[in-house]
Amino acid sequence: MSSTKKNNTGKGEYIIESSMTDLWNVWFTEMHQGISGTTLKVSRLVESTQSKFQRIDILDTPEYGKMLVLYGSIMVADNDLFSYNEMLSHVPLFAHAKPENVLIIGGGDGGALTNVLKHPEVKKCTVCEIDKMVVDVCRKHFPEISKGFSNKRAKVVYQDGKIFIDKAKEKFDVVLLDLSDPIGPAADLFQKKFHQKVHDRLKPDGIMIAQSESPFFNPQTVKQMYKNLRDIFPIVKMYTAYVPIYPSCLWSFAFCSKKYHPIIDFDIERYRKLKLQNNYYNMDVHIGSFALPGFVKKLIGEK
């Protein structure tokens, strides 16, 4: 719409297009099977690059602040940094009696690493990330979540997780599979063969945690994954967390253990002593996260 304005010089009307003062109207949508998804207004495109493995974007949004987007899928956001990483890390570490040597496969944003290193019992935490560019971008744009990379107990290996597990000689107390979705290079790390190899790299009382997707949006993946895991580990329990940036907001984790039960062996005294300043994880959430909705119990065959 055009508008005019009086020109005091007497030379006629001053012409201005008032409707064009702000034309920025950019939106990002993460689609699920092309029929549903999450849509967010984008304030600005902060950075966009292509690594050897994937497209990497940093978007600034009014709702979530800066977001890390890999291959079009939201991974991390300023205003949703805590629930996923806190639940992935603290649940197994408080269940294990002596979590000294921890391995994270994936986790290039550093969120899981930073939370793991809050535990003084952890003497060493290795991050095996296939894409160095993800680490570099996250250290640049998410300094708070990625600060664990500067800790002297942290070790970073840039390698395919399958190769790392095949060649590793040391045994781990806890292994966290902090993976993207089962597509591309990450797909092999969701398979039964890989989970068996991780099992074999664990100590006799080891724990493996795998992010296990959305029970609502990925039911077939979840169902088969838990069937596979129960063939390998004597203790397999699902727990969930509220993660606003992920599809359906209900996200699941597979607690897979050779010995420890996530609730029976939860070390309440160590939890109280550590006095974590968390935004999501606490003692009640630890226990309550293993209470599953009926449709989820039916999906994974839990009584």
Secondary structure as UniProt FT lines:
FT   STRAND          3..6
FT   TURN            8..9
FT   STRAND          13..16
FT   HELIX           18..20
FT   STRAND          26..32
FT   TURN            33..35
FT   STRAND          36..42
FT   STRAND          44..50
FT   STRAND          55..61
FT   TURN            62..64
FT   STRAND          65..70
FT   TURN            71..72
FT   STRAND          73..77
FT   HELIX           78..80
FT   HELIX           83..95
FT   STRAND          101..106
FT   TURN            108..109
FT   HELIX           111..116
FT   TURN            117..118
FT   TURN            120..121
FT   STRAND          124..129
FT   HELIX           132..141
FT   TURN            143..146
FT   HELIX           147..150
FT   TURN            152..153
FT   STRAND          154..158
FT   HELIX           161..167
FT   STRAND          172..178
FT   HELIX           184..190
FT   HELIX           192..201
FT   STRAND          202..211
FT   TURN            215..217
FT   HELIX           219..230
FT   TURN            231..232
FT   STRAND          235..242
FT   TURN            244..245
FT   TURN            247..248
FT   STRAND          250..257
FT   TURN            262..265
FT   HELIX           268..274
FT   HELIX           283..288
FT   TURN            289..290
FT   HELIX           294..300
//
